[in-house]
Structures are given as structure tokens and as C-alpha cells.
Amino acid sequence: MKNHVLRPLFVALGVVVLILIARAVIVPADFGVGERGYMYGWHRTGNEADWKAVPIKYRGTVYCKECHEDKYRDIVDSPHGSIQCENCHGPALGHPKDPPTLPTDRKRELCLRCHFKLPYETSQRGSIKGVNSATHHPQEECVLCHYPHNPKRPPQQEVKR
């Protein structure tokens, strides 16, 4: 073979060898290896302790239910029952040690994230009851007329602020 064929071939082989050496040095030995052999994904058994040390930011509804059973009972069978508490109240990281981390957001924009009327009739987003924010009491907070944990509850049964 001529040099014009061999030189690029040796360069390509050299690059492949360098990549394999770099991979052997940089990538941890347990990367992609699980109890059943090689696994796709980013899981490494060698750094599970590191991940366990990361503080949990979102705790889920079960965590909130321990102290707020009344709110849980209100929301569980309501149209908002599938929504996690932290979607509206923020992450539970630091709560109950730092209760101000879970503010009660009464801003209209919070409700409009889901209830702004969208013309998507073929998607689940289109089936959510929407409001026209420009005409539906534009200067008022939604919680003045609607109880957020159970929107079917009449306004006179609302929880006091």
C-alpha cells in the first residue's frame, strides 16, 4: 500500500487507541456495571453513598400527610388530588425545621399555570377547566373564591387565612 493510504489509517488507529486508553483511565471501573452485568445508564454502585448524602429536596405527599392530615383529606379525592403538595408549596427541603420554606403562595399566577385556558382539545391539558385571566376577576386572588385543596368545596367553607 502507498503512504497516502497508510498514514491516515495509522492516524485513525492511533486516535482510537488514545480514546480507549483515556476511557480506561477516566471512566470508573464500576460505571455501567450492575448486579446483572453491563447496564445502560449512569448508575454506579461505587457512588451510592455520595447520593445518599445529598439532601432530599422534594419529599412527596406522604411526607406532608404526616403533619397535615386535614389538608390531605381535603385534597385526596378532589380534582387536585393528583397534584403533589410541593407543586404549589415548593420543595420540603428543610421543613419542618424551617417552616418559612413552604410559603402559601396566593398569587393568581400559580393557579393560572394550569388553569389558563388553552385550546388543546385533544390533549389532557385541554380538558383542565380554564379561565380567561383578563375577564375572570383580574385583580383578585383565586383563593378569595376558591379553596385550592378542594375546588369543589363551596367558598363559605373555606379555610381561614
C-alpha positions, -999 to +999 in steps of 0.1 A: +000+000+000+011+035-006+018+061+021-012+082+013-034+052+024-013+040+054-007+074+071-044+082+076-051+046+086-023+048+113-037+082+125-072+068+128-059+037+147-038+060+169-069+081+177-089+050+186-062+037+208-059+071+226-096+071+232-096+036+246-066+045+269-084+077+281-116+058+287-097+032+308-081+060+329-111+084+333-142+062+335-146+044+368-144+006+367-180+002+381-196+026+356-224+009+338-219-024+357-248-037+378-256-069+396-268-084+363-238-073+342-235-043+320-264-019+323-271+012+302-274+044+322-254+065+346-258+043+377-226+034+396-226+013+427-194+029+439-211+063+445-243+053+461-231+066+494-225+100+478-260+101+465-274+091+499-257+121+514-275+145+490-304+161+509-338+153+496-354+184+481-389+170+472-405+147+498-439+139+483-474+139+496-469+111+520-443+132+539-468+161+541-496+139+552-478+130+585-484+165+599-512+179+576-538+151+577-567+176+574-553+191+542-545+157+528-581+145+534-594+177+516-573+172+485-570+134+481-605+130+465-607+164+448-598+173+412-564+184+426-558+150+442-531+140+416-511+172+423-482+168+447-482+193+476-448+207+466-460+217+431-478+247+448-460+250+482-424+245+470-399+218+480-400+204+515-362+207+519-356+220+554-393+216+565-404+214+594-371+228+607-376+259+586-414+263+581-410+295+560-395+274+532-431+263+524-450+295+519-486+296+510-485+312+476-517+330+470-507+346+437-530+343+408-502+332+385-498+300+405-533+288+396-530+301+360-501+277+354-527+250+350-559+269+346-551+293+318-575+284+290-556+266+262-573+255+230-559+219+231-590+198+230-572+166+220-547+167+250-553+162+287-541+198+292-571+210+272-595+191+295-585+211+326-610+238+334-595+270+322-603+307+328-597+338+308-575+357+332-583+390+316-620+388+323-624+365+353-619+388+383-585+400+370-574+419+402-584+392+427-566+362+442-582+329+433-583+318+469-608+345+477-635+324+460-619+290+455-605+266+481-573+253+465-572+219+482-607+211+470-621+234+444-655+217+446-659+229+482-682+260+484-665+293+492-683+296+525-664+265+538-630+279+530-602+277+555-594+309+573-562+327+563 
